[in-house]
Each structure stands twice: as structure tokens, then as C-alpha cells.
Amino acid sequence: MSDKTASEKLQKVLARAGLGSRREMEEWISGGRVTVDGKPATLGDRVSPNQQVRVDGHPVQIASEEQQICRVLAYHKPEGEICSRTDPEGRPTVFSRLPNIKGARWIAIGRLDINTSGLLLFTTDGELANRLMHPKFEVEREYAVRVFGEINDAMIQRLRTGVELEDGKANFKKIKALPGEGINRWFHVVLTEGRNREVRRMWESQGAVVSRLIRVRYGDLLLPKHLPAGGYAEYPLDEVNYLRKLVSLAPEVATLVKPEDRDERRRRMASMKRAVRKHQIAEKSPERKPKERKSVEKTDANKTATRQKPAPARGKPQRQPTGKKPSREGRG
């Protein structure tokens, strides 16, 4: 297409439609699964909103960046969930509880490891997610961390100035000890990057072990106090535009968040807590239906055996059924 200003790369359009990552879409295009105006697509193709795009024969709704509303969610991640869409081991993922949306997909802004809880942000805007995760924008992440071990001033100073890790030097921008004594101490630490298990590895470099780790802040956005573990809340327009301004993106002009009063928010939070508890119970409880079917089949078999039981021999007195099961002593 000659007018490149009115078109976008095909993989970018498909990713924005919520079908997968750009890399996945490139594989789909290379695999011949995508057509544009009835012709097989190739890598490098650009499309405009008035063209017909299909994946596996199914039409895909194309929306420009201007038409898509940037949405951001705060999610209170509990321990035990992973930050992948699927897991071959069957572990619960952070995406399983998020609300379903049409024509877009939730993108995690960074990751928290399986043993870390706290604030995790999601957005529908891939560019916003990429910029917020990029170290050059130096967006602060604050963690509450409980450390097991003897901590002295020299260790804290080294963590401030920088320690060598296997993937390069790292340091806390801020570190504050909370009141308390003993071998388990709480600290608040601040980073401006999100390397894998960075907080844990930095403390381990000083011979200490992190026994609890909670992200409490991303930028200026705090973990909402009213949000239960496993719950989410969508940010209104002001907070969305705060994040966009933080990484030099144009402000959003629309939102899908409806204003609500205190009573409405209380009802919504109560409903969410019930849903979270129900979700947790469903994950922990085994299925009962197979047992019920087995019990029914066993009962039917007992009835059949009773019907087919031969009549007692003549001359022996017949005992009247009592309806009671024999005691353990009476079975011998």
C-alpha cells in the first residue's frame, strides 16, 4: 500500500485485536493462516481499516489505535499464581480471573514471580506496556520485603550503591527499614527496573533470604487497600493518563469506567470477594460428580444383586429385614 500513514503492519493490527502477541501473529502469517482481501498474507504486509482480514477463514475486526480505548487494570496478585496465559503444569495464572473483553487483550505490565504478591498492572495498549517496562523511563516499583537474617548497616549501604549479579550490577534507589527487631525484619525498597527475581537476588547476595515479598506501588499508583487478593479494579481516566504521561504518550480521551458512589463500590467489592472465594474453593476442591455417578452405579448394582439373590432353602426360618446395616462385630 502506498499510503503508509493510513496503514499499519498486519501483525500489529492482529495483536491489538487480542489474538495474541506480535511474535505469535508473525508465526500465524508465515504459516498461511491469515488472508487479506482473500489473498494469503505475507510478513511485511500493511493493512488499513477498510480491508478484510481473516484468520483461519474467520473475519477479524480491525480498529486503528485512535479507535481503541486504552484501559488499565490494577490486580492484587496472590502468591501461587504465575504471570503466563497458560501453564503446562496446570498452575493458576493471573489471567484466569481478569474480565473478558472483545476486540482486545489484557497485557501484563511486567511480571511478579509465583511467590510474590501485590500490585500487578494490565493494559490493552501494547505500546504503553512496553514503555512502562523499559528501563530508560525509570518508573519506580516499590516493594515491602521481609528479610530473614542478620542485617547490618554495611549490607544496606552495599545494596544502595550496587551489588554484582549474574546479569549485571543492581542497586536499590531507596531502602527503608521499618520499626522492629529480631531475625525477621521488614524493609521497603524501590527499583526502577524489573529484572527476573531482582529483589530476592540482591538480598541473597548479602547472605539474607527473602521470606515475603509484596509489590505495594507502581509509579505513584498504590496497591488499593480495599482490593482483595485475587481481585481487580479498572483505573479511571486520570490514572490512565498519568501512566501515559509518565512514558511520553498522548493522553487518552475516553474511558469505559462508570462513576460510582461509596455504596456502589462497597457492593462491587463484596461481590468480588465472594467471586474470589468461590474461585479459590473451586481450585482446591476435587470434582464430586464422578463419585456421585459411581455411587449411583453401585446402588444400582446392589439392587440388581438383591433382585437376583436366590430364595432361601425350605425348612430354614426367614429373618425379617430390619433396614439396618450389620455392625463391624456382626460381620464376622
HELIX and SHEET records of a PDB file:
HELIX    1   1 LYS A    4  ALA A    6  5                                   3    
HELIX    2   2 LEU A   10  ARG A   16  1                                   7    
HELIX    3   3 ARG A   22  SER A   30  1                                   9    
HELIX    4   4 VAL A   94  ARG A   97  5                                   4    
HELIX    5   5 GLY A  126  MET A  133  1                                   8    
HELIX    6   6 PRO A  135  PHE A  137  5                                   3    
HELIX    7   7 ASP A  153  THR A  161  1                                   9    
HELIX    8   8 GLU A  198  GLU A  204  1                                   7    
HELIX    9   9 LEU A  237  LEU A  246  1                                  10    
HELIX   10  10 ARG A  262  LYS A  284  1                                  23    
HELIX   11  11 LYS A  289  GLN A  308  1                                  20    
HELIX   12  12 GLU A  329  ARG A  331  5                                   3    
SHEET    1   A 2 GLU A   8  LYS A   9  0                                        
SHEET    2   A 2 ARG A  46  VAL A  47 -1                                        
SHEET    1   B 4 LYS A  39  PRO A  40  0                                        
SHEET    2   B 4 VAL A  34  VAL A  36 -1                                        
SHEET    3   B 4 VAL A  53  VAL A  55 -1                                        
SHEET    4   B 4 HIS A  58  VAL A  60 -1                                        
SHEET    1   C 4 ILE A 107  ILE A 109  0                                        
SHEET    2   C 4 SER A 117  THR A 123 -1                                        
SHEET    3   C 4 VAL A  72  LYS A  77 -1                                        
SHEET    4   C 4 TYR A 232  GLU A 234 -1                                        
SHEET    1   D 6 ILE A 107  ILE A 109  0                                        
SHEET    2   D 6 SER A 117  THR A 123 -1                                        
SHEET    3   D 6 VAL A 209  TYR A 218  1                                        
SHEET    4   D 6 ARG A 141  PHE A 148 -1                                        
SHEET    5   D 6 ASN A 184  LEU A 191 -1                                        
SHEET    6   D 6 LYS A 174  ALA A 177 -1                                        
SHEET    1   E 4 ILE A 107  ILE A 109  0                                        
SHEET    2   E 4 SER A 117  THR A 123 -1                                        
SHEET    3   E 4 VAL A 209  TYR A 218  1                                        
SHEET    4   E 4 LEU A 221  LEU A 222 -1                                        
SHEET    1   F 2 VAL A 163  LEU A 165  0                                        
SHEET    2   F 2 GLY A 168  ALA A 170 -1                                        
END                                                                             
